[in-house]
Amino acid sequence: MEAEAADGPPGGVEAALSCFSFNQDCTSLAIGTKAGYKLFSLSSVEQLDQVHGSNEIPDVYIVERLFSSSLVVVVSRTKPRQMNVYHFKKGTEICNYSYSNNILSIRLNRQRLLVCLEESIYIHNIKDMKLLKTILDIPANPTGLCALSINHSNSYVAYPGSLTTGEIVLYDGHSLKTVGTVAAHEGTLAAVAFNASGSKLASASEKGTVIRVFSVPEGQKLYEFRRGMKRYVTISSLAFSMDSQFLCASSNTETVHIFKLEHPTNSQPEEPSTWSGYMGKMFMAASNYLPAQVSDMMNQDRAFATGRLSFSGQRNICTLSTIQKFPRLLVASSDGHLYIYNLDPQDGGECVLIKTHRLLGSGTEENKENDLRPPLPQSYAATVAIPSTSSASTVPGYSEDGGALRGEVIPEHEFATGPVCLDDENEFPPIILCRGSQKGKTKQS
């Protein structure tokens, strides 16, 4: 989940954020500025620890970190057609690739790395950077909208399938085959996001009033949420919680919406015991005879919880993460701040802002009216915990068709399936990645 920020926040701060992104499991935040880029750890509410910072590449507008590893991908406006892959712990460049047009977005998991241009998508094997597939002649995609499942066992890809409608193309990045299409919205797509397992896909159109969730790969509509009716908005980000119980959406308004994905039940509804309950049941039954557009609106779920921002109109991204054993709503904004809210997973309602961190410079801004005591059950943290596993293997050298021949050595644990300590004594047998550049047009299929 990444956002390219506007030219700068009000006031013309020289080192304004040009981009910001959360990593795949929401344990890290990366930001790009005119001067370079920075990586932060999201392990604490009270402190925002900077993991790494670099000024070697100026004017960064894309920066993506692979989970909590030392692998980071950077694109600069000085060379917008070139992708640079670094091992920031060793301070070395692993490789760089050049493409036929400007790079608009990059997505990665432990198996695949996607490079999205306006009319094509390049799929690399992340362990050796071999170019596996080039998806050509896609509908013009000027924002580089695409999503990649972080579950490397399927590596599903989603991207717009139409210029005029909200059609989504589902592609299997593992088998390198098209799965199918989903007619998600009448209007043009604005946002798409997979859940952690790659079994669900959320989408929103440019109107921004309705958010839908589909099963993957079947494409069946599972949920439909209404963000609002009063005005059209621009949805800037969608993100599932790691346990797929919640979905958050941020926009150019001052409200971040959180929806709860209730499990559908096959049991028959109980008979209403009150007059108001009886009238509600009759009202819903009557909706079957109303025009489809009105009936759909009546059956759409509203937000379970909301987070209020003190501004509107600024580029931002949101995510849901478990920090210090409790669920939090995180919002990073182009004004150079990270906002952390408490989320009540049982009752929802208004999320409480508990900490504001400055991403430019140093320090935090206290929210004196709030404390850090979350009225939340600890059981939620257990549901989002992911067991840590790792594997070891060595990849041999590859030929000039896009594989690696020699270059920087990356420990295998960088691609492990769970959080892994990056201390030298815990390193696994190496993976070798390429050095040098290759034109993205040299291999197409």
Secondary structure in CASP SS format (residue, H / E / C, confidence):
PFRMAT SS
TARGET T0000
AUTHOR 0000-0000-0000
METHOD secondary structure of the structure
MODEL  1
M C 1.00
E E 1.00
A E 1.00
E E 1.00
A C 1.00
A C 1.00
D C 1.00
G C 1.00
P C 1.00
P C 1.00
G C 1.00
G C 1.00
V C 1.00
E C 1.00
A C 1.00
A C 1.00
L E 1.00
S E 1.00
C E 1.00
F E 1.00
S E 1.00
F E 1.00
N C 1.00
Q C 1.00
D C 1.00
C C 1.00
T C 1.00
S E 1.00
L E 1.00
A E 1.00
I E 1.00
G E 1.00
T E 1.00
K C 1.00
A C 1.00
G C 1.00
Y E 1.00
K E 1.00
L E 1.00
F E 1.00
S E 1.00
L C 1.00
S C 1.00
S C 1.00
V C 1.00
E C 1.00
Q C 1.00
L C 1.00
D E 1.00
Q E 1.00
V E 1.00
H E 1.00
G E 1.00
S E 1.00
N C 1.00
E C 1.00
I C 1.00
P C 1.00
D C 1.00
V E 1.00
Y E 1.00
I E 1.00
V E 1.00
E E 1.00
R E 1.00
L C 1.00
F C 1.00
S C 1.00
S C 1.00
S C 1.00
L E 1.00
V E 1.00
V E 1.00
V E 1.00
V E 1.00
S E 1.00
R C 1.00
T C 1.00
K E 1.00
P E 1.00
R E 1.00
Q E 1.00
M E 1.00
N E 1.00
V E 1.00
Y E 1.00
H E 1.00
F C 1.00
K C 1.00
K C 1.00
G C 1.00
T E 1.00
E E 1.00
I E 1.00
C E 1.00
N E 1.00
Y E 1.00
S E 1.00
Y C 1.00
S C 1.00
N C 1.00
N C 1.00
I C 1.00
L C 1.00
S E 1.00
I E 1.00
R E 1.00
L E 1.00
N C 1.00
R C 1.00
Q C 1.00
R E 1.00
L E 1.00
L E 1.00
V E 1.00
C E 1.00
L C 1.00
E C 1.00
E C 1.00
S E 1.00
I E 1.00
Y E 1.00
I E 1.00
H E 1.00
N E 1.00
I C 1.00
K C 1.00
D C 1.00
M C 1.00
K E 1.00
L E 1.00
L E 1.00
K E 1.00
T E 1.00
I E 1.00
L E 1.00
D C 1.00
I C 1.00
P C 1.00
A C 1.00
N C 1.00
P C 1.00
T C 1.00
G C 1.00
L C 1.00
C C 1.00
A E 1.00
L E 1.00
S C 1.00
I C 1.00
N C 1.00
H C 1.00
S C 1.00
N C 1.00
S C 1.00
Y E 1.00
V E 1.00
A E 1.00
Y E 1.00
P E 1.00
G C 1.00
S C 1.00
L C 1.00
T C 1.00
T C 1.00
G E 1.00
E E 1.00
I E 1.00
V E 1.00
L E 1.00
Y E 1.00
D E 1.00
G C 1.00
H C 1.00
S C 1.00
L C 1.00
K E 1.00
T E 1.00
V E 1.00
G E 1.00
T E 1.00
V E 1.00
A E 1.00
A E 1.00
H E 1.00
E C 1.00
G C 1.00
T C 1.00
L E 1.00
A E 1.00
A E 1.00
V E 1.00
A E 1.00
F E 1.00
N C 1.00
A C 1.00
S C 1.00
G C 1.00
S C 1.00
K E 1.00
L E 1.00
A E 1.00
S E 1.00
A E 1.00
S E 1.00
E C 1.00
K C 1.00
G C 1.00
T C 1.00
V E 1.00
I E 1.00
R E 1.00
V E 1.00
F E 1.00
S E 1.00
V C 1.00
P C 1.00
E C 1.00
G C 1.00
Q C 1.00
K E 1.00
L E 1.00
Y E 1.00
E E 1.00
F E 1.00
R E 1.00
R C 1.00
G C 1.00
M C 1.00
K C 1.00
R C 1.00
Y C 1.00
V C 1.00
T C 1.00
I E 1.00
S E 1.00
S E 1.00
L E 1.00
A E 1.00
F E 1.00
S C 1.00
M C 1.00
D C 1.00
S C 1.00
Q C 1.00
F E 1.00
L E 1.00
C E 1.00
A E 1.00
S E 1.00
S E 1.00
N C 1.00
T C 1.00
E C 1.00
T E 1.00
V E 1.00
H E 1.00
I E 1.00
F E 1.00
K E 1.00
L C 1.00
E C 1.00
H C 1.00
P C 1.00
T C 1.00
N C 1.00
S C 1.00
Q C 1.00
P C 1.00
E C 1.00
E C 1.00
P C 1.00
S C 1.00
T C 1.00
W H 1.00
S H 1.00
G H 1.00
Y H 1.00
M H 1.00
G H 1.00
K H 1.00
M H 1.00
F H 1.00
M H 1.00
A H 1.00
A H 1.00
S H 1.00
N H 1.00
Y H 1.00
L C 1.00
P C 1.00
A H 1.00
Q H 1.00
V H 1.00
S H 1.00
D H 1.00
M H 1.00
M H 1.00
N H 1.00
Q C 1.00
D E 1.00
R C 1.00
A C 1.00
F C 1.00
A E 1.00
T E 1.00
G E 1.00
R E 1.00
L C 1.00
S C 1.00
F C 1.00
S C 1.00
G C 1.00
Q C 1.00
R C 1.00
N E 1.00
I E 1.00
C E 1.00
T E 1.00
L E 1.00
S E 1.00
T E 1.00
I E 1.00
Q C 1.00
K C 1.00
F E 1.00
P E 1.00
R E 1.00
L E 1.00
L E 1.00
V E 1.00
A E 1.00
S E 1.00
S C 1.00
D C 1.00
G C 1.00
H E 1.00
L E 1.00
Y E 1.00
I E 1.00
Y E 1.00
N E 1.00
L C 1.00
D C 1.00
P C 1.00
Q C 1.00
D C 1.00
G C 1.00
G E 1.00
E E 1.00
C C 1.00
V E 1.00
L E 1.00
I E 1.00
K E 1.00
T E 1.00
H E 1.00
R E 1.00
L C 1.00
L C 1.00
G C 1.00
S C 1.00
G C 1.00
T E 1.00
E E 1.00
E C 1.00
N C 1.00
K C 1.00
E C 1.00
N C 1.00
D C 1.00
L C 1.00
R C 1.00
P C 1.00
P C 1.00
L C 1.00
P C 1.00
Q C 1.00
S H 1.00
Y H 1.00
A H 1.00
A H 1.00
T H 1.00
V H 1.00
A C 1.00
I C 1.00
P C 1.00
S C 1.00
T C 1.00
S C 1.00
S C 1.00
A C 1.00
S C 1.00
T C 1.00
V C 1.00
P C 1.00
G C 1.00
Y C 1.00
S C 1.00
E C 1.00
D C 1.00
G C 1.00
G C 1.00
A C 1.00
L C 1.00
R C 1.00
G C 1.00
E C 1.00
V E 1.00
I E 1.00
P E 1.00
E H 1.00
H H 1.00
E H 1.00
F H 1.00
A C 1.00
T C 1.00
G C 1.00
P C 1.00
V C 1.00
C C 1.00
L C 1.00
D C 1.00
D H 1.00
E H 1.00
N H 1.00
E C 1.00
F C 1.00
P C 1.00
P E 1.00
I E 1.00
I E 1.00
L C 1.00
C C 1.00
R C 1.00
G C 1.00
S C 1.00
Q C 1.00
K E 1.00
G H 1.00
K H 1.00
T H 1.00
K C 1.00
Q C 1.00
S C 1.00
END
